[in-house]
Structures are given as C-alpha cells and as structure tokens.
Amino acid sequence: MRNSEPQSLNNLFNGFTLANIQTRSIELSRLNKMIYCYLPSHLHHCCRVANYRQSILIIEVCSAGWLTRLRYEQEKLLLALRQNGLSGLASIQYKINPILNQSQSFINDKVTIVGKRKITPQSASLLLALAQDATPKLKTNLIKLANHVLK
C-alpha cells in the first residue's frame, strides 16, 4: 500500500539539497551544450544529455533510427569530449525516449513549442456565444480569449 502521509522535502530529495540539484542541473546543461558543439547540427533536435555518472555519459535519443545515426558519430564524440574537458569519460550509453519526438523540442537547452495552436474565427464566435450563458468570471475570460482572435 502506498504511503500517503506528508513527508518533509529533505526526505524527498534523499539528502540532496536544492543547491546540489541546481548545480547538477547546470553541469548537465553545460555537457549538453558541449555535445552539441561536436555533433552535426542535424542531430541536435533528436538527442540530449540525460546523465553523467561513474564516467559514463548517458544520452537520450528520440528514436531507434536516430540512435543508429548517433552511433556513427560515437567515436568522434568520445575523442572530442576526452580532449576537451571530460578526460575521465569511459563510454557513452544511449536511452530511447520517445517524448523527445513529441510536442516539445529540446534544442540548446531551450524548450520551444513545435506547433502553436490557433483559434479560428469560427471558434471565436462559438466562444462568444458560449459566454452569453456563462457565469460572470467565466464570461469575461471567454470574451478575452475570443477577442485575441478577432483583433
């Protein structure tokens, strides 16, 4: 059975402080940028650094096809990383993470939305019609949303 009692944040982080987690995050971000320097640009959208522990670099890849392409670059990447800051790097492991292929693109540590949603004028008119019978708070929000399209 699951323990549903409240726990302190110290227990949740297993001894790690928020500062340690932030430092680790910054290190992984730096590694990600470093890897992008040595990989061809067409591979940037399909991979990112997941972890670096015990001299093993773990890279997430969005699909098996891109993983195969990335493995062609593995020797060059290992050599470049060893020469430029990661001299203790023993090997690179890959993990397939299909989420990288979905709604968010992880490029240069910035999350960008791939497809912007747009409200059509027909949807805006439906929102205005719906707002007529809504509560006052919901009515104002629906009208504001519809007005973004009608401008």
C-alpha positions as CSV (number, residue, x, y, z in Angstrom):
1,M,0.0,0.0,0.0
2,R,1.2,3.5,-0.8
3,N,2.3,5.8,2.0
4,S,0.2,8.9,1.6
5,E,1.4,10.8,4.7
6,P,3.0,14.1,4.3
7,Q,6.8,14.0,4.1
8,S,9.4,16.7,4.6
9,L,11.2,17.9,1.5
10,N,14.5,16.6,2.9
11,N,13.2,13.1,2.7
12,L,12.0,13.6,-0.9
13,F,15.5,14.8,-2.0
14,N,17.2,11.9,-0.3
15,G,19.8,14.1,1.3
16,F,20.4,16.3,-1.7
17,T,19.9,20.0,-1.1
18,L,18.2,22.2,-3.6
19,A,21.6,23.8,-4.3
20,N,23.1,20.4,-5.1
21,I,20.3,19.7,-7.5
22,Q,20.7,23.1,-9.2
23,T,24.5,22.6,-9.5
24,R,23.9,19.2,-11.1
25,S,21.4,20.7,-13.5
26,I,23.8,23.4,-14.6
27,E,26.5,20.8,-15.2
28,L,24.3,18.6,-17.3
29,S,23.2,21.7,-19.3
30,R,26.9,22.6,-19.9
31,L,27.5,19.0,-21.1
32,N,24.5,19.2,-23.4
33,K,26.0,22.4,-25.0
34,M,29.4,20.8,-25.3
35,I,27.9,17.7,-27.0
36,Y,26.1,20.0,-29.5
37,C,29.4,21.5,-30.4
38,Y,30.8,18.2,-31.6
39,L,27.7,16.7,-33.2
40,P,26.4,17.5,-36.7
41,S,23.6,20.1,-36.5
42,H,21.0,17.7,-37.9
43,L,21.4,15.5,-34.8
44,H,20.7,18.3,-32.3
45,H,17.0,18.0,-32.3
46,C,16.9,14.3,-31.6
47,C,19.1,13.9,-28.5
48,R,20.1,15.4,-25.2
49,V,22.3,14.6,-22.2
50,A,20.3,12.7,-19.6
51,N,23.1,12.0,-17.0
52,Y,26.8,11.7,-16.3
53,R,27.8,9.2,-13.6
54,Q,30.7,6.9,-12.9
55,S,32.5,8.1,-16.1
56,I,29.5,7.1,-18.3
57,L,27.7,9.7,-20.3
58,I,24.0,8.8,-20.8
59,I,22.3,10.4,-23.8
60,E,18.6,10.3,-24.5
61,V,17.6,9.8,-28.2
62,C,14.1,10.2,-29.6
63,S,14.0,7.0,-31.8
64,A,16.0,4.0,-32.8
65,G,16.7,5.4,-36.2
66,W,18.4,8.5,-34.8
67,L,20.2,6.2,-32.3
68,T,21.8,4.4,-35.2
69,R,22.8,7.6,-36.8
70,L,24.2,8.9,-33.5
71,R,26.3,5.7,-33.1
72,Y,28.1,6.5,-36.3
73,E,29.3,9.7,-34.6
74,Q,30.2,8.0,-31.3
75,E,34.0,7.5,-31.8
76,K,34.4,11.1,-32.9
77,L,32.3,12.4,-30.0
78,L,34.2,10.3,-27.4
79,L,37.5,11.5,-28.7
80,A,36.4,15.2,-28.8
81,L,34.9,15.1,-25.3
82,R,38.0,13.4,-23.8
83,Q,40.3,16.0,-25.4
84,N,38.1,18.9,-24.3
85,G,37.2,18.6,-20.6
86,L,35.9,15.1,-20.0
87,S,39.2,13.2,-19.8
88,G,37.7,10.6,-17.5
89,L,34.9,9.6,-19.9
90,A,34.8,5.9,-20.3
91,S,31.8,5.3,-22.5
92,I,28.6,6.6,-23.8
93,Q,25.2,4.9,-23.3
94,Y,22.1,5.7,-25.2
95,K,18.5,5.5,-24.0
96,I,15.5,5.9,-26.3
97,N,13.0,8.5,-25.0
98,P,10.1,8.9,-27.5
99,I,8.9,12.0,-25.6
100,L,11.7,14.0,-27.3
101,N,9.8,13.4,-30.5
102,Q,6.5,14.8,-29.3
103,S,5.2,18.3,-28.5
104,Q,8.5,19.8,-27.2
105,S,11.8,20.2,-28.9
106,F,14.9,20.4,-26.8
107,I,17.3,22.5,-28.7
108,N,20.2,24.2,-27.0
109,D,18.6,23.8,-23.6
110,K,15.6,25.9,-24.5
111,V,12.1,24.4,-24.7
112,T,10.2,25.6,-27.7
113,I,6.7,24.7,-28.6
114,V,6.7,23.0,-32.0
115,G,3.1,23.7,-33.1
116,K,1.4,26.9,-32.0
117,R,-2.4,26.5,-31.5
118,K,-4.5,29.0,-33.3
119,I,-8.1,29.8,-32.7
120,T,-10.1,30.2,-35.9
121,P,-12.7,33.0,-36.2
122,Q,-15.4,30.4,-36.2
123,S,-14.2,29.1,-32.8
124,A,-14.1,32.7,-31.5
125,S,-17.7,33.3,-32.5
126,L,-18.6,30.0,-30.7
127,L,-16.7,31.2,-27.6
128,L,-18.7,34.5,-27.6
129,A,-22.0,32.5,-27.9
130,L,-20.9,30.3,-25.0
131,A,-20.0,33.3,-22.9
132,Q,-23.6,34.6,-23.0
133,D,-24.8,31.8,-20.7
134,A,-21.7,31.5,-18.5
135,T,-21.0,32.8,-15.0
136,P,-19.6,36.3,-14.9
137,K,-16.0,35.3,-14.3
138,L,-16.0,32.6,-17.0
139,K,-17.8,35.0,-19.3
140,T,-15.0,37.6,-19.1
141,N,-12.4,35.0,-19.7
142,L,-14.2,33.6,-22.7
143,I,-14.6,37.1,-24.2
144,K,-10.9,37.9,-23.6
145,L,-10.0,34.7,-25.4
146,A,-12.3,35.3,-28.3
147,N,-11.0,38.9,-28.6
148,H,-7.5,37.7,-29.2
149,V,-8.6,36.2,-32.5
150,L,-11.0,39.0,-33.5
151,K,-8.3,41.7,-33.3
